Amino acid sequence: MREDFLHFLWRQARFDLRDLKTTTGDTLSIQDFGRHNQDAGPDFSGGQLRINGMQWAGNIEMHLKSSEWYTHRHDTDPAYDNVILHVVLNEDEPVYRSNGERIPCLELHGRIPAGILRVYWRLQHNENWIPCHYQLEKITLPERQEWLNQLTEIRLSRKAGRFTQRMENTHRDWEEAFYQSLARALGGRVNADAMDMLARSLPLRILLKHKHSLIQLEALLFGQSGLLPAVSPGEDPYLVLLRREYALLKTKYGLRPITATAWRYLRLRPNNFPTIRIAQLAAMLHRTGQLFGKSLAAADAKELTNMFEVKLSNYWRTHYRFGKAGRAGQRKLGSGTIRSILINTIAPALLAYGEQRSDRRFRDRAIELLQTIPAEDNVILRKWAELGWAPLNAGESQALLELKSNYCDQRRCLECAIGCQLLSRSYNREEDGPLLTLNEEASVWGLLNQA
């Protein structure tokens, strides 16, 4: 058992509240359970109690064993002197404030409903793809939708926070931060770090000085990437020009290229090769230098998508890498890549911008953007679809990815609205999926006794 289970029981008042007494036999009445504290300090603040008729107000702390008070060094922290009740599964030793007063203790052992214990045990001890695999059908559509909406905002806010941090690191230059974020998104999972390094090594202000010359933009980006090949006899004039332009610009701006070993080609489709992505970035900057400003002004997802529909220079219409020519083509950004940019760069940037300016309109635009573009497609989302939870748009697909990676995989069922719904309801053994074996039933109580 984990301590967060006690937090859940307390938040939801899901334990036997009849004839409450402290471990010293004093009568206890709970008037206000307090507010759950997610930061440092006691677990709940603002609690109100009556103990033996005397009114108390203050903080409430929880542990599986009362001795953990000392293990966690709360006895040396003045923030815990205002704890008015110590809630534990088992009291194995009394706990005292720094002034020597004993802190009243409520023991929950024997007050937890057996049905909740069984559901909790199943959620925490199974090998299903998600802990509530066999109980999802018990969740109504409104409950599901409300939680997915919250998860969409949680995930988007975290990405907006990263964008804000990048903006702070670039001296509050929104365009620079957006350019770096866009470069990272273009790298995909394989070359994201390399594209990020490239963008940080080559400031946007330098590129914008050469916005009207595609060959100079390509020279700067390919030169900085370290991917320009060494001189060879009879090489393509395009390569000669790139090398010459880069040599001049490198000296002019004091540039230092990143290492070519940062890039990966293995298991990538040719259209996703880093050379193609760099050529596409150059084409975007050539067409629209200040991409963040244009993103703010875009009316809808269609206009945003049009920003990334660029044509490459002649060389890259017939090449995937430097050297031998291949089949001619436009080498356009795929719909999946553009969708990734909208999700991972533009929506977080809009939210970050709105938060910085206290303008809720940009938050609404970011959410609306996610809700108007198609859902992503990957193995995790296909598995959700098998369980009957197929995402309807990118907002829902982001929510389901957040749910799987940051809740289900980490067994954070008690911080998940779905897990809390399942635990808050009363189930009988016939309704609640596969029956526990006798050994499993014994394990439940064995785990509790070991806690």
N, C-alpha and C positions, 0 to 999 in steps of 0.2 A: 504494500500500500504506500501511496505517496501523500505528502502533506497537502497537496492541492485537493485531494479528496475531502479532507476536513474543511478546506475553504469552501468547496461546493456545498457540503452539508450545511454549513453555517449560513452562506449567502441565501440558500433556498429554504432554510429552516426545515430540512428534510431529516430530522431526527426526532426522537420522542421527547416532546416538550413538557410532558406531565410530571408533576412533583419533582422539579429540578432542585438539586442540592449540590453544594460544593463538596469536595472530598473531605472536608472537615465537618460536614453535616449541616452547614448553614443553608437556609432556604434561599433560592435564587429565582428571580423573575427577570426575563429579558424584555425590555421595552423598546430598544432600538439596536439592531444587529450591527449598525455602523456601516461605513463605506470601505469597500475592498481597496487596499493600498497596493498599487502595482510597482511602487518605487521602494527605496530603502526605508527601513523602519518597521514598526509593528504592522501586522497583517491587516488589521481593521482599525479605522479611526472613527471617532464620534459615536462610540457605543454608549448605551444607557442601560443601567441595571439597577435592581433593588436586591440587596443582600441583607437578610435578616431585618427587612424593613427600612434599611438605610439606602438612600439614593447615591448612585455612583455614575460618573460620566468620564469617559476617557478611551484609551486604546485597548485592543484585544489582540493577543498573540496566540499562535497555534503551533503545536508540535505533535508528532506521533508519540514521543516519550517526553515527559516533563524535563528529564535530565538534559535534553537537547538545548534547553535555555543556557546551560553553562557551556555546552559544546560549541554553541554559536557565539559565545562571549557576550551575551546580552547583559550579563551582570556587571560588565564594565562600560556599558553604553548608556549615558544619561537619557537617551531617547526612549528607553524602555522603562523609566521610572514611573511613567504615567499609565502603565498597563494595569487595568482594573480587573482583568480576568484572563487566566491562562487556560485555553481550551486544548485538551490533549486526548489521544486515544486511550493511553494508559499513563497514570501517574506513578513513576518509579522512584521519585524523590521530591520533597517539597522545594519550592522556589521562593527566594526572598528578594525584595528590593534592596537597593544600596543602603537604605536606612535601617535594614534589619526586619522590616515588616514582611510577613508572609503574604504572597500574592494568592488570592482566591483561585481555585482550580476547578474546572468542570471536566469530568471524565466522560467521553462519549462511548466508550466500550459498553456494549449491551443496550445502547439506545439507537443503533442504526438499523433500519428496516432490512429484513433478510432479502427482499426483492431487489432493493437497490444494491446490496452487496453482490448479489449474483450477477446483475447487469454490469456493475463496475468490474467484477472479476473477468467477465467475458471480454469486455472492451480492452482490458489491459493484458490479457493472457490468451491470445489466439494468433494464428499465423496467416490470417486472411489478408487480402490485398489492402483492405482498410479495416480498422477494428469493428466497425458497425456494418460489415458487408451484408449480413443476413437481417438487418433491422432497418435498412434504408426505407423500405416500403411503409414503415410506420410514420414517416415524416410527410406531412401534408405539403402540397405545392406552395401555399403562402409561407409556411415556415422555411422551406427550402429557398424560396426566392429572396426572402428577407435576409437570410444568412449569406447567400451568394452576393447580394448587393453590398453587404458590409465588407465581405472579403475582397471584392473588386476595389473598394476604396482603400482598404488596408494595404493591398499590394501596390496600388497606384501611388499612395502617399509615401510608401517606402522608396519607390523609384524617384518620386519628386524630391525626396530628401537627398538622394544621391546626386540628383541634378543640381540642387541648391548648393551642395557641398562643392561640386565641380565649379559652379559659378563663383563661389567665394574664393576658390583656389585660383581663378583666373581674374582676380581683382574686380569682381562683379561685372564681368563682361559677358552679357547674355549671348551674344553672337559667337564668341569664342567657345563658351561652354556647350552651345548647341552644335557647333562644328565638331568638337571632340566627341560628343555623344553620338552624333550621326556617323562619324567614322567608325566608332566602336560597333554600332549596330550593323554597319555594312560588312564588318569582319565575320559576322555570324558566330557560332559557338567555337569554331576552330581558330579563327584569326582575329577575334575581338581584341585580345591584349595587344597584338602586333599593330593593328590599326589604331588603337588608342595611343600606343607609343609613337607611332608616326605622326599623328595629329598634334600630340604634345611637343614633339620635336620641331614642328613647323607651324608657327603661329598663323592664325587666320589673317592678321593684318598684313603679313608678307604676301600671302596668296592674293589678297584683294588688290594689291598694287599691280598685279599681273593678270587681273581678271579677264581682260580683253584679249589675252593671248593664250589660247588653249595649249600650244606647244610649250610655253613657259610654265604653265600650271602643271602639265605632265612632267616636265623636266624637274621641277621642284619636288613633286610628290614621289616620282620614281627614284630620283636621286637620293632623297632622304630615306626612302625605304630600304636602300642597300641592294635593290634588285637589278639595277642597271648592270648588264654583263660587261666583262672586260673587253678591250678592243680585240677584234679579230679581222683577218684579211677579207676584203670584199663584203663587208657587212652592210646592212640596209642603211640608206641615207638618213632614215628617221632616227636610228640609234645614234648616228654620228651627231645629228642636230641636238638630240636630247642631252648627250654627254657634254657637248660644247656649252649649251645653255646652262646646264647645271653647274659646270665648273665656274662660270662667271658669277652666277647667283649665289653659289656656295661661298665664294670669297667675299662678295658684296655684303652678305648678311651674317657671315661668320657661322655658318651652319655645320652641324656634325651629324652625319647620317646614323640611323640605327643599323643593327647587324642584320644581314640577310638570313641568318639562321633562325630569326624570330618567326619566319613565315612557314606555313604548312600547306602542302598540296595533297597529301595522302587522303584517299577516300573522298575527295571533293569532286563534284561534277565540274567540268570545265568552266561553265558559266559562273561558278563560285570561286574560281581561282583568285588569289589576291591581286594579281596583275589586272584582271578585269574589274575588280572592285575599286582599285585605285584609279583606273581610267574613268570609271563611272563617277567617282568623287570629283575628279578634275572637270568632267563635263557638267556636273551640277553647279560647281562654283563658277564655271565659265558662263553658264546660262543665268544663274541667280546667285550673286555673291553673298548677300545677307539673307540666309535661309531662315533664320529665326524670325526676322521681321515679316517675311512673307508668310510664315506659318501662323503668326498672330493674326494676319489680315485675311487668311483663307476663310471662305464662307462655309465650307463643308468638307467631308472626307474626299469627295471627288476632286475638288480643287487641290487638296493636299497631295493626293495621289499623282496628279498631273505634274507636280514639282519634280517628281523622280522619274518621269518618262523622258529620258535624255538620249541623244544620239552620240555615239562614240566617234572618235577620229578615225580616219580611213584605216590606219594600221591595225587598230583593235577590232575592226569589223572582219578582219581576215586572220587574226591571231588570238590565241589564248594565253600564250607566254611569249617572251622574246625569242626570236629565232625562226623556226620553220613555220610557214603559213599553213592555215587549216581551212576548213569550210567557211565561206563568207556568211555573215549574219549580222544582225543589229546588236546582239549581246545585251538585250534589255534586262532590267531588273525584273525578276519574277514577282508575281503577285504575293507570294509568301514573304519575300524579302521586304517589299514595300509595306506589307501588313506589320511585319516586325518593327520597322522604323516607326510607323504610326503608334504602335503599342509601347515601344521601349524608349522612344526619343521624344516624339511630338506630344503625346498625352501627358507624360511626366513634366515636360517643359511648360506646358500650358498651366498645369496645376501649380507648379512652383512659382510661376510668374503671378498667378492670381493670389497665392498666399502671401507673396512678398508685397503686393499692392493692396491686400485686403479686398480683392475684387472677386466676389463669388461667381461672376459670369464665366471666368476662365476655368474654374473648377467644373461648372456645369458643362462647358464645352468639352473638357477632357473626358468626362463621364459619357457624354453623348457620343463622342467620337468612338469610344470603345463599344458602345451599344449599337453603332450603325455599321461597323465593319464585320466581316465574317469571322466566325470562330477559328482559332488555330486548329491544326491537325497534327497530332503526334500520338505516340503509343499510350501515354497517360490519359489523354482525352478520349481515345478510342476505348480504353478500359472503363472510363466513367460512363460512356455511352452504353456499354454492355450491361451496366448496372441500372440503366434507365435514366441516367442523368446527362444526356447529351447536351452540350452547350449550344445556345441559340445565337450567340454573338461573341465577339472578342472579350467583352466585359465578363461574360460567364466563363469563358475558357480560362481567362486570367484568374478568376475566383477559384475554379476547380484545381488549377495548378497550385495556387496558394494553399488550398485546403489539404491537398495530398502531401505536399512537401513540408509545410510548416505546422500541420496539425496531425494528420493521420500517421505519417511516418515517424513523428516524434511522440506519438501517443498522448497528445495534448487534448484528450477527449473532454476534460473538464473545463477547458477554455474554449471549446467549440460549441456553438449553439445547438448543433445536432446531438452531440454527446450529452449536453445538459438536458435537452428535451427527452432523450431516451431514459436518462436517470431520474428525471423529475416525475415520470409517470409510474403508475403502479402496474406491474406485469405479474401475471400468474405463470406458472411453469409451462402450461400448455400453449400460451400465446407467444412465449419468448424464444422461438426458434428451437434448435436441438437441445434436448434435455442434458443436464449435467450427469456424468456418471457418479457413482458413489465416491470414487477416488477423487473426482474433481470437486465434489461438494466438500470432502474432507480437506482438500487443498485450500479452498477458500478460507475456512476457519483456521487452518494451519498458518496461512500467510498472515492473517490478522493477529494470531497469537505471537508470531515472530516479530511483528512490527514494533 
